[in-house]
Amino acid sequence: MSDRQLGTGGTQAVFSFLEQCTPSMAHLHQHFVSFGCSDEEYLLAVSSWPPEVVRNFLIQVLTDRETGEMLVSSMDMFVLQTHFLAYYQT
């Protein structure tokens, strides 16, 4: 794990995590926070899950609750999943 300090930053930590994706996924910040992924401890928890569970989590976070439509492209899903699985490994 990196030298990041867990439990710091609150929703700003979530924004920073998303912003560090390539390309940036910071525009999805509110969806993560609304779902309840509101600080770095939640990010760490998700990053420790198996890839298929991370993907299911992302599907739930990024599905419009009213229409049932995905809010991101398949490519964005891969970017986010890969970022989750690699973020705390460095």
Sequence and secondary structure as in RCSB ss.txt:
>XXXX:A:sequence
MSDRQLGTGGTQAVFSFLEQCTPSMAHLHQHFVSFGCSDEEYLLAVSSWPPEVVRNFLIQVLTDRETGEMLVSSM
DMFVLQTHFLAYYQT
>XXXX:A:secstr
  S  TT STHHHHHHHHHTSSS  GGGHHHHHHHT  SHHHHHHHHTS HHHHHHHHHHHTB TTT  BSS HH
HHHHHHHHHHHHTT 
